[in-house]
């Protein structure tokens, strides 16, 4: 820390999300307030209270999952799948039970104490990913406490508009409310760039500095702060000179952003002339404006699941048609790729499907498997997409493929739907593109066969990675094995793209790794044509592409990444 004049102070944390923010302070605290202890409680009675609160918390998280899926996307909703898994973790519940038996305390105190213990244990682990899960422990503990006793849900959870949030820890549940409450920026005492709350802040474009440590005690009592999300600097009580300096920086950053947006209409080319399309991955019409504002040249992945999550019954053909037509018209001739509904691990709770719980839903009845089992849903969706195709450039792709039989069945259904529309005199684009999602090792290994059945491939890297490595990123016990840069993942990706290129297929890559700039040279070298990313990442990815120079020997890059 260094002092400037009498009041201005500078602190340094870890830059977790880029940008500048200047505003008044609002502080919140998680777990620091503790829980009141009551002695002499009956352990069995208190444990029954905990189990009841756990069920209520899981019910809440299922709704949070649906809301986040709709408003932010699948890759952020999965954080709350992790929370459900943590609440159901036997070690966590067993520790709480032992505390109740050994100390004969009330449920609230046991939850608070054990959660703090777990948080401290995670904080001491020499693994950034596991340390970053501390915020998740606090989040589920807060939720469990509020379900046990509503008084705990009232602790400092009303946010003031246009303030800078200063917290000891920012939980994912709070992070998803940042934009809705118009929070200008966030500073935390603890945390890391890998925390789920930091990932959410970056997606929203909200400046964030984490890990300010002891400075937190002073910052919570500050009237006004400046955040530098590029350097990690925090300025407390800025005077007019300092404020003007950062206002200039903020304006310059915003102007650079506008320049990038203005260039979005141009082709995205590397310095050596290699073209890379950068499109948006979105999960609702609400996200469409974000994509347009970020200069997306198309929608590389439109997740249609929100239509199935929001109602008690399945979406009608007309409801879907209106959504797809709006997409096509708003994108004014730019391609919109609609993924047919991909019901995943959490979504079996959709009541109208009447599906049963599965021991391993990630390897179960999901994606196109479920669609082929409920053909009426698939036919309705295809009819809506084909009808909308005359209003723009609509494409459809099928997820979770593993066999040629599935593909042939799907192509026949498409032909049947087209014939029905012709017979009814309903117009549609005869040449609507059909894409195949490559997410399983099986699909990748027969990619040389299925190229004949597709207009384009889309590599869904989130599932692709977890299936290649047999590591579920939502399972804290094995999530450390999930590595998008593992040579097995990259070698199989390379093989798939090579097979697609032999037949001249367009190749889209989506998922979290699509915006991983460290992988950009590899994607360019193997011939990926399009990166579909979150709208908040579009301009950064475009900027990185235009600043990249590929060497003449692209194979050298490929060998280095694949460790060949």
N, C-alpha and C positions, 0 to 999 in steps of 0.2 A: 504494500500500500504506500502511496505517496500523497502528500498534501499539497494543495494549490491554494494560495491565499489562506483565508481563515476557515472557510467552510467546505470548499470543493475537495472531494476525496476520490481517488481512483482505486478500484479493486480489480482483481483478476480472477476469472474462473475459466471454465472450459466452454469454448464456443460449440453449441449443440445445434443451432439453427440460425442461418444467416439473416442479416438485415439489421436495421437500426430502429430503436424505439425510444421515445421521450414521453414521460408521463408521470402522473401521480402514483403513489404506491398503495397497493392493497396486499395485506399479508394473510396467509392461511397456514395452518399447522396440521400435520398429520401424525398421529400417535404420540406426539410430545405431551399432550394433555393427560394421557393415561386413562385409567378406568378405576372408579372407586371400588375398593375391596370390601367385601363382607365375609366375615368368618363364620364357621360353624354351619355351612350349607350342606345339604344332602347331595353327594356326587351324582347319584342316579337321576335325581330330579333336574339338576343343572345340566347334565349331559343330554337329557331329553329335550331341554330347551334349546341346546346348541343344535341338535339334529333337526329340530323344527325350523330354527333360524336358517340353517344351511339349506334346507329345501326351498325356503322363501328366497334366499339369496340367489340360488341357482335359477329359480323362476325369473327373478329380476334380470339376471345376466343373459338369459335366453332372449329377453326383450331388447336388452342393450345390444346384443349381437345383431339382431334384426335391424335395429335403428342404424347402427354403425355400418352394417353391410349396405344398407340403402343409401346412406348419406356420404360415406367415405370410401367404401369398397371392401371387398373380401379380405384383402391382405391386412387390413386394420381390424376387421371384425374378428379375425382369428385370435387376436390378443385376448378376447373375452372367452374364447374357447379354452385358452390356457388357464384363465381364472377358474372356470368350472372344474377343470382337471385338478387344479390346486386345492379347491374346496373339497373335492372328493378324495384327495390324497390320504391314504391310511396313516402315514407317518404324522401328518399335521394333526389329524383328529385324535390319534393315539396320544400324542404329546399333551394335547388339551385335556384328554380324559385322565391322564396320569396326574396332571396338575390339580384337577378337581378332587381326585382320590387322596393325594398326598397332602394337600393344603386345605381341603374342605372349604374352598372359596367359591364365590359366585361365578357364573358363566362368563360375564362381561370381563371380569378381571383375568380369568384364565385365558380367554381369547387374546386379550391385550398383551399379557405377559409372554405367552408362547409365540405370538406373532413377532414381538420385539426380539425374542431369542432367535427365531428363524432369520429375521432381517440382519441381525448381527453376524450370524453364521455365514450368510450369503455375502455380506460385505467383506468378510475376511478371506474369501476364496480367491485364489490367483487365476481367475478366469473372468474376463470382462463381461462376457455374455451372462454368466451366472450372477455376478455382482449386480448387473443391471436388472435382475429379476426381483431385487429388493422392493422396488416400487410396486410390483404386482402383489407381493405379500401384504404390503400396507393397504393396498386397494381392497383385496378380498377381506382383510381384517376389518377395515372400516365398514364394509358392506355387511359383514356378519354381525358386527357390533350394532349397527343401525337396525338390523332385523331383530336382534335380541332386545334392544331398548331404543325406541324412537328418539329419545333425547340425544343420543350420539349422532343422529343424522342431522342435527341442527348446528353442529359445530362449524361455524365460519364457512358456510357453503353458498352464501348469497354474494354474487360477484357484482362489483360496480363496473359500469361501462367505461371503456377507454382508459383503463388503468394498466399498470405493470404489476403483475402478480409476483409476489415474493413468498416462496414456500420452502419449508425444510425439505419436503419431497413433493413432487407433482405426480399424482397417480394417473394411470391411463383413463380412468372414469372422468377425472377432472379435465384431462387434456382434450377429450373429444368435445368438451363444452367451450373451449377457448374461443373459437370463431363465433359461435352462437351468441356469446356474451361480449363480443368485440373487445377481447383482451389484446392490448398492444404488444406485450412481450412478457417473458417469464424468466425469473431468476430462482435458482434453487440452491439450498445449502449442500445437499447431497445429489447424487445422480451421475449419469454418464451419457455419452452420445449414443450408446446402444440401448438405452432404456426405451421402453415402448412409448412413454410420454414424449421423449425427444423425437422419436420417429414420427409421431403424430404432429408435433409442432412443425417439423420440417415440411411435412406434407401440406400443412395449412399455410406455410410461409410466414409463421410467427417467430420473430427473433427470440432466441433462448440462450441463456448462459447457465450452466450447471456447475456444481461443485465449488461454490464460493467459500465453503468452509466457515471459519470463524467470523468472517465478514457478515454472515447472515444476521447475527445478533444486532449489528449496527444498521444494516439495510432495512430491517423491518420497521425501524423507528425513523426512517428517512421520509421526507415529504415528496421529493421528486428525484427520479433516476433517469439515467441514459443507459441503454443497452447497446453494445457493439457486438452483434452476433457473428461478426467476421473474426475478430481478435479475441473475444472473451472478456473484453474490458467492461467494467460497470462504473459509471460516474455518479456519485452521490451529491446531491444539492448543487447542481451545476450553476455557475453564475452566467450572466448574459453572454460573456465572451465564449465560454465553453459551449453554451447552448447553440449559439450561432454557428460555431465550428461544426457541430454535429448535424445541425439542420442543413448545412451545405453538403455534408457527406450523404445524408439521407436523400436529399434532392438529386445528387449525382447518381446514387444507386438506383433511384426510381427512374431517372432519365436513361440509364444504361438498360434497365428493364424494358422501357418503352422502345429503345432502339432495337433490342432483341425481338420484341413483338412486331415491330415494323418490318424486320427482316424475315419474319415467319412466312410471308407470302412467297419468298424465294426458295429455290431448291436448297436442301441442306447437303452441301458438298464438303468433303475433306479438302485439305490443302493440295492434295494430289489428284483431286477430281472424282473421288469415289462418292457415290450418292448413298445417302441413308435417310429414309423417310422417318419422321418422328411424329407419332400419332398418340391419341389419348386412350387410356383405359378408364372407363367410367361405369358406374353402376346404377345410374338413374338419370332422369331428365334434369334434375337439380344440378348434377355435375356437368351437364352439357355446356352451360354458360362459362364454367371454369375452363373447359377445354377450348372454347372459342376465344376467350380472353387471353389464353396462353398461346394462341396461334397454331393450334393443332391443324394439321393438313388432312385429318381424317380421324375416325374412331377405329382403332385397331382391335379393340375388345369392348363390346357392350355386354355387360352382365345382365341377363334378363331376370335373375332370381328375385329381385325386389318385387316384381309383379306377383310372385307366388307367395312371398312372405307377408304381404301387407293385409291380405284378406282371409276370411274364413274359408272361402271357396276358391277354385282356380280362376285365373283371369280369363275373361271372354275373348273371343277373336276380335271383336270391335275395340275392346279396351287396349289390347296389344297393338292392333293396327294403328290406332291414334298415336300411341307412343312411338312406334317405328316410323310412321309418316312424319311426325314432328322432327325426329332425328334426321331423316333424309332431307327434309326441306331446310332445316337449319344449317346443315352441312353443305348445302348448295353444290351438289355434284361431287363432293369429296366422299370417299368410300367409308361406309359404316359397316363394321363386321359385328353381327349379332351372334353371340354364343347361345346355342339352345340351352335350355335350363339345365344347370349343373347342381343338382341337389347334393349337398355334401354332408360331412359328419354331423353338424348341428341340425341340419334342415329336416331330418327325419321326423321332427316334431311338428311339421306342417300337418294339421289335422286331416285335411281332405285326402291325403295320400294313403292314410291307414298303414303306414310302414312300421315294421317292428324294430326295436332297438337291436343293434348289431354289436358283436364283441369287438370287431375291427372295421368300423364304417368306412375308413379310408380305402380299404380293399374290398368293399362290399357293393351294395346295390345303390349305385350313384351314377350321375352323369347320363351318358347315352344308354346305359344299361336300364336305368329307371325309365327313361323316355320310351324305349322299346317295349317295356312292360306296361306302359300307360300310353299307348299309341294315340289315344284320343287327345291327350295333352300336346303331343308332338305335332299331330296333324293341325290342331288349332294354331299352334305357334307358327308353323310353316305357311299356312294360309295367310296369316296376318303379315308375315314378312314378305311374302310374294306380292300381296296386294300393295304393300307400301313401296315395293321396288320400282314402281312407275313414277314415284315422286323424287327419286334421287338414285344414288348408287348404293344399294343394299346388298350385302353378302351375308351368308349364314355359314357358321362352322359348328362342327359336332365335337363335344369333349369326351374324354375318357375312352378312347377306342383301343381295342386290343386285337381284333380279328378281322379278316377279310369278310367273313359272313356278316358281321355287324354293318360294315360299310356298304355291302351290297343290299342289305335290307333297307338301309337309310336311303340309298339312291333310288330304290324302287318306290319307297314312300314318297319321295320328292316327285318322282314321275307321276305317281297316282294323284297327288295333290294338284299338280299342274293340269292334268287331264280334267279333274273335277272343275277347276276354275275356268278352263276353256269351255266346258260344257255349260257352265252357268253364265258365260259371257262376261266374266270378270277379268279385267286387264291385269297383266303382270309382266315383268321383264323376263322374257324367255331365256336370256343368257345370264340370269342371276348367278353369281359365283358361289360355289360350294367349297368350303375349306375343311380341312381335317386338323384337329388339335393333336399334337404329338406330346403326350404327357407321360406315357408309360414306356418302360424299356421294350415291351413287346411291339408297340407301334413304331418305335425308333428302329428296331432291328429288322422290321419288315417294310421300312420306309421305301426301299427300292421297288417293292411290289405295289404299295398303295398310292404311289405317285400317279399311277394311271387313272385313279378315281378322283383326283382332286384338282381344283383350280389353284389352290395355294395351301401351304402348311402354316400352322401357328404353333410355335413351341411354347407351351405353358410351363415356364421354368420353375414355378413354386412346386407343383406336383411332380414334375420331371425330376427335380433334385431329390425330393423325399423318397421317390420310388427307386431311383438308382442307388441311393445310399441306405435305404431301409431305415430312415431316421425321420420321425415325426417332429417337425419344428415346434409343435404345440405341446410336446411331452418334455417337461423339464429334465427328465432323466437321460434323454438321448439327444436333446436339441443341440448340444454342443458338437454332435457329429454332423449336423446339417451344414454343408459347406458348398456353396455354388461354384467354388473354384477347385473343387476336388477333380483331379485329372480324369476320373471315371466319368464324371458328369460332362466335362468338356470334350472328351473323346467321343462319347456317344452323340453329343450335340453336333460335333463336326461331321460325323458319319451321316447323320440325318440331313444336314444342310447340303452335303455333297450329293446325296441321292436326289434331293429336290432340284438342285442346280442342273444335274444331268438331263432332267426333263423340262428345264426352263420354268420351274414353279417359283412364284413369289414366296418369300419366307418372312413371316412376322415372328418376332420374339417378344413375349410379354412376361409379366411377373416382376418380382422385386429386383432381380438381377439385371433387368433391361435398363434400369437407371443407375446401375453400378458403373461409374465412369472408368474404374480401373479395368473393367472387362471390355470396354469399348474397342480397343485395338484388335482384340481377338474376334469379336463379333464382325467387325469390318473385314478382317482377313479371311474368315471362313465364308463370307458371302451373304450374311444376313441382310435383307433388304429393308426391313422396317423394325423399329423399336416402338412398342406401344407401352406408354408409361403414364403414371399419375399426372394429371394436368399441372400440378405444382412443379413437376420435374422437367416439363417439356422444354422450356427455354434454356435451362442449364444443360440438358442433353444436347440440344441443337448447338449451343455455343461450344460445347466440348467437341462435337463432330467437326465443326468448321475450323477448329484449331488443331486438328489432328493431321499429321503427315504420316502416311503408311510408307514403309520402305519398299524398295523393289522386290526384296525377298520376303514375301508375306509368309512363306513357309517357316521362316525362322521364328516369327511371332507365334505361329501355331505350335511349333515344337516346344517353345518355352512354356506356353500355357499348359499344354498337354503333358509336359515333362517327358517327352519322347527322346 
